Amino acid sequence: MVDNADVLKSELFQKTLEVFSTAAEGDLTGRLDLGSDDPEVQQFQAKINEILGHFEERTEEYHNSSMELAMGLSECFQVLADVREGNMESVVSEATTGSSEELIAKLGIGLNETFGEIREQIDTIERQRYAIRELSTPILQLWDNVLALPVIGLVDTRRSADIMERMLAEIVSQQSQFVILDITGVDVVDTRTADYFIKVIRAAELLGAKCFLTGIQPAVAQTLVEIGVDLSSLKTLRNLQEGLKECLRSSAVEKARNTQFASMALSGASISER
């Protein structure tokens, strides 16, 4: 004859084994349910379910922590990739820097602080570069309607673009009629540099300003002849002083011509009235 206690123990063991086997496979929601009114069995069942509940909570916490860590690391690596590609505005979000995971929070804060310092350094360098460009391409108001642009040192593609941009802006701003491009401080002029100067002067003339090239050094003149650069289409003068004189002479001639035209127009009007 089979003892009921033995049957209960066998069933208890079997169901407990099933619950733990299911938990081991990843399903932590299962609970032991023996359907018994026996106090000792109920106490055992409650204890097992309590253990399973704690295990489920800890596993969920571990899973959430792992996900938070993985997402935080992913964001940090993305910010690093963005900065490497030149996007210095990329930052780690507050969600990551305020993470409960101390490691990932410190990493995010450290990246933001480091890239913030780099951005400040870049801004400082850009301001210094702008100041240097301003000093390297000064625009001088020599006389009424007369601008002078003294060029010193090497002229490359970037600098020629700066010279043209600043000069054209000043011509429009000052409504200047004459521009003197003085290259006394330029020791080396090749075909490309000469082409830069020609383009700058042509652009100024399109805005209605008359341009003069002054200060060509003997060595530069010799080089230009040797490499076959044709500057015959440009008005060249010995130095800045001669350039200013020519501007004033041209301005006086133009004023006299305008006065003469006005006088002729007035005389014509008087004759018509008669």
C-alpha positions as CSV (number, residue, x, y, z in Angstrom):
1,M,0.0,0.0,0.0
2,V,1.4,3.4,-1.1
3,D,1.8,6.0,1.7
4,N,0.1,9.3,0.9
5,A,3.0,11.2,2.4
6,D,5.4,9.5,0.0
7,V,3.1,10.4,-3.0
8,L,3.0,14.0,-1.8
9,K,6.7,14.2,-1.4
10,S,7.2,12.7,-4.9
11,E,4.7,15.2,-6.4
12,L,6.3,18.0,-4.5
13,F,9.8,17.0,-5.7
14,Q,8.6,16.6,-9.3
15,K,6.8,20.0,-9.5
16,T,9.6,21.8,-7.8
17,L,12.1,20.3,-10.3
18,E,9.8,21.4,-13.2
19,V,9.7,25.0,-11.9
20,F,13.4,25.2,-11.5
21,S,14.1,23.6,-14.9
22,T,11.8,26.2,-16.5
23,A,13.7,29.0,-14.6
24,A,17.0,27.6,-15.8
25,E,15.7,27.8,-19.4
26,G,15.1,31.5,-19.0
27,D,11.4,31.7,-18.0
28,L,11.5,33.3,-14.5
29,T,7.7,33.9,-14.3
30,G,6.8,30.3,-13.3
31,R,5.8,29.6,-9.7
32,L,5.2,26.5,-7.7
33,D,1.5,25.6,-7.2
34,L,0.9,22.3,-5.4
35,G,-2.8,22.9,-4.6
36,S,-2.4,21.5,-1.2
37,D,-4.0,22.6,2.1
38,D,-1.2,21.2,4.1
39,P,0.4,24.0,6.1
40,E,3.9,22.6,5.8
41,V,3.5,22.1,2.0
42,Q,2.1,25.7,1.7
43,Q,5.0,27.0,3.7
44,F,7.5,25.1,1.5
45,Q,5.7,26.4,-1.6
46,A,5.8,30.0,-0.4
47,K,9.5,29.8,0.4
48,I,10.3,28.4,-3.1
49,N,8.2,31.0,-4.8
50,E,9.9,33.7,-2.7
51,I,13.2,32.5,-3.9
52,L,12.0,32.4,-7.5
53,G,10.7,36.0,-7.1
54,H,13.9,37.3,-5.7
55,F,15.8,35.6,-8.5
56,E,13.5,37.1,-11.1
57,E,14.0,40.6,-9.6
58,R,17.7,40.3,-9.5
59,T,17.9,39.0,-13.0
60,E,15.7,41.9,-14.3
61,E,17.9,44.4,-12.5
62,Y,21.0,42.8,-14.0
63,H,19.4,42.9,-17.5
64,N,18.4,46.5,-17.1
65,S,21.8,47.4,-15.9
66,S,23.5,45.6,-18.8
67,M,21.2,47.3,-21.2
68,E,21.9,50.8,-19.7
69,L,25.6,50.1,-19.8
70,A,25.5,48.9,-23.4
71,M,23.4,51.9,-24.6
72,G,25.6,54.3,-22.8
73,L,28.8,52.8,-24.3
74,S,27.1,52.9,-27.7
75,E,26.3,56.6,-27.4
76,C,29.9,57.4,-26.2
77,F,31.4,55.6,-29.1
78,Q,29.0,57.4,-31.5
79,V,30.1,60.8,-30.1
80,L,33.7,59.8,-30.6
81,A,32.9,58.8,-34.2
82,D,31.1,62.1,-34.8
83,V,34.0,64.1,-33.5
84,R,36.5,62.2,-35.6
85,E,34.4,63.1,-38.7
86,G,34.6,66.8,-37.7
87,N,31.3,67.3,-35.9
88,M,32.6,69.0,-32.8
89,E,29.1,69.9,-31.6
90,S,28.3,66.3,-30.8
91,V,27.9,65.7,-27.0
92,V,26.9,62.8,-24.7
93,S,23.3,63.2,-23.6
94,E,22.2,63.9,-20.0
95,A,20.6,60.5,-19.9
96,T,24.0,58.9,-20.1
97,T,25.9,61.4,-18.0
98,G,23.3,61.0,-15.3
99,S,23.2,57.2,-15.6
100,S,23.0,55.1,-12.4
101,E,26.0,53.2,-13.8
102,E,28.9,55.1,-12.4
103,L,31.4,53.9,-15.0
104,I,29.3,55.0,-18.0
105,A,28.3,58.3,-16.3
106,K,32.0,59.2,-15.6
107,L,32.9,58.3,-19.2
108,G,30.1,60.5,-20.7
109,I,31.0,63.5,-18.4
110,G,34.7,63.1,-19.2
111,L,34.1,63.1,-23.0
112,N,31.9,66.2,-22.8
113,E,34.4,68.1,-20.7
114,T,37.3,67.0,-23.0
115,F,35.5,67.9,-26.2
116,G,34.3,71.2,-24.6
117,E,37.9,72.2,-24.0
118,I,38.8,71.2,-27.5
119,R,36.0,73.3,-28.9
120,E,37.2,76.3,-26.9
121,Q,40.7,75.9,-28.2
122,I,39.4,75.6,-31.8
123,D,37.4,78.8,-31.3
124,T,40.5,80.6,-30.0
125,I,42.5,79.4,-32.9
126,E,39.8,80.6,-35.4
127,R,39.7,84.0,-33.8
128,Q,43.5,84.2,-33.9
129,R,43.5,83.1,-37.6
130,Y,40.9,85.7,-38.4
131,A,42.9,88.4,-36.7
132,I,46.0,87.3,-38.6
133,R,44.1,87.4,-41.9
134,E,42.9,90.9,-41.1
135,L,46.4,92.0,-40.4
136,S,47.8,90.3,-43.5
137,T,45.4,92.0,-45.8
138,P,44.8,95.5,-44.5
139,I,42.6,97.9,-46.5
140,L,43.8,101.5,-46.2
141,Q,41.7,104.6,-47.1
142,L,44.5,106.8,-48.6
143,W,42.3,109.6,-50.0
144,D,38.7,110.3,-50.9
145,N,37.5,107.4,-53.1
146,V,41.0,105.9,-53.0
147,L,41.8,102.5,-51.4
148,A,45.2,100.9,-51.0
149,L,45.8,97.2,-50.3
150,P,49.4,96.5,-49.5
151,V,50.3,92.8,-49.9
152,I,53.2,91.3,-48.0
153,G,54.6,87.8,-48.2
154,L,53.4,84.7,-50.0
155,V,50.0,84.8,-51.8
156,D,48.3,81.4,-52.1
157,T,44.8,80.4,-53.1
158,R,43.3,81.0,-49.6
159,R,44.9,84.3,-49.2
160,S,44.0,85.5,-52.7
161,A,40.4,84.7,-51.9
162,D,40.7,86.7,-48.7
163,I,42.2,89.6,-50.5
164,M,39.5,89.6,-53.2
165,E,36.7,89.2,-50.6
166,R,37.9,92.1,-48.4
167,M,38.7,94.4,-51.3
168,L,35.4,94.0,-53.1
169,A,33.5,94.5,-49.8
170,E,35.4,97.7,-49.1
171,I,34.9,99.0,-52.6
172,V,31.1,98.6,-52.2
173,S,31.1,99.9,-48.7
174,Q,33.2,103.0,-49.4
175,Q,32.0,103.5,-52.9
176,S,35.6,103.9,-54.0
177,Q,36.6,104.8,-57.5
178,F,40.3,103.8,-57.3
179,V,42.2,100.9,-55.8
180,I,45.9,100.5,-55.5
181,L,47.2,97.0,-55.2
182,D,50.7,97.4,-53.8
183,I,53.0,94.4,-53.9
184,T,56.2,96.0,-52.6
185,G,56.4,93.3,-49.9
186,V,56.0,90.4,-52.3
187,D,59.4,88.9,-53.1
188,V,58.2,85.9,-55.1
189,V,55.6,86.0,-57.9
190,D,55.0,83.1,-60.2
191,T,52.4,82.4,-62.9
192,R,49.8,81.5,-60.4
193,T,50.4,84.5,-58.1
194,A,50.3,86.8,-61.1
195,D,47.0,85.2,-62.2
196,Y,45.6,85.9,-58.7
197,F,46.5,89.6,-59.0
198,I,44.9,89.9,-62.4
199,K,41.7,88.3,-61.2
200,V,41.5,90.6,-58.2
201,I,42.0,93.6,-60.4
202,R,39.4,92.4,-62.9
203,A,36.9,91.8,-60.2
204,A,37.4,95.3,-58.8
205,E,36.9,96.8,-62.2
206,L,33.6,95.0,-62.6
207,L,32.4,97.0,-59.6
208,G,33.4,100.2,-61.3
209,A,36.7,100.8,-59.6
210,K,39.9,101.7,-61.5
211,C,42.9,99.6,-60.3
212,F,46.6,100.2,-60.3
213,L,49.4,97.6,-59.5
214,T,52.4,99.2,-57.8
215,G,55.6,98.2,-56.1
216,I,56.9,95.4,-58.5
217,Q,60.4,94.6,-57.3
218,P,63.2,94.3,-59.9
219,A,63.7,90.6,-59.1
220,V,59.9,90.0,-59.5
221,A,59.9,91.9,-62.8
222,Q,62.7,89.8,-64.1
223,T,60.9,86.6,-63.0
224,L,57.7,87.6,-64.7
225,V,59.5,88.3,-67.9
226,E,61.3,85.0,-67.8
227,I,58.2,83.0,-67.2
228,G,56.3,84.9,-69.8
229,V,53.6,86.5,-67.7
230,D,51.8,89.3,-69.6
231,L,50.7,92.2,-67.4
232,S,50.4,94.6,-70.3
233,S,46.6,94.8,-69.7
234,L,47.3,96.2,-66.2
235,K,48.3,99.7,-65.3
236,T,51.6,99.3,-63.3
237,L,53.4,102.1,-61.4
238,R,56.7,102.2,-59.6
239,N,55.5,102.6,-56.0
240,L,52.5,103.5,-53.8
241,Q,53.3,107.2,-54.0
242,E,53.1,107.1,-57.8
243,G,50.0,105.1,-57.6
244,L,48.3,107.8,-55.4
245,K,49.4,110.5,-57.7
246,E,47.9,108.7,-60.7
247,C,44.7,108.2,-58.7
248,L,44.5,111.9,-57.9
249,R,45.4,112.9,-61.5
250,S,42.7,110.6,-62.9
251,S,40.2,111.9,-60.4
252,A,41.0,115.5,-61.4
253,V,40.6,114.6,-65.1
254,E,37.4,112.9,-64.5
255,K,36.0,115.8,-62.5
256,A,37.1,118.3,-65.2
257,R,35.4,116.1,-67.8
258,N,32.2,115.9,-65.8
259,T,32.3,119.7,-65.3
260,Q,32.8,120.2,-69.0
261,F,29.9,117.8,-69.8
262,A,27.7,119.7,-67.3
263,S,28.6,123.0,-68.9
264,M,27.9,121.7,-72.4
265,A,24.6,120.3,-71.3
266,L,23.7,123.7,-69.7
267,S,24.8,125.6,-72.8
268,G,22.7,123.3,-75.0
269,A,19.7,123.8,-72.8
270,S,20.1,127.6,-73.0
271,I,20.3,127.5,-76.8
272,S,17.2,125.3,-77.0
273,E,15.3,127.8,-74.9
274,R,16.2,130.6,-77.4
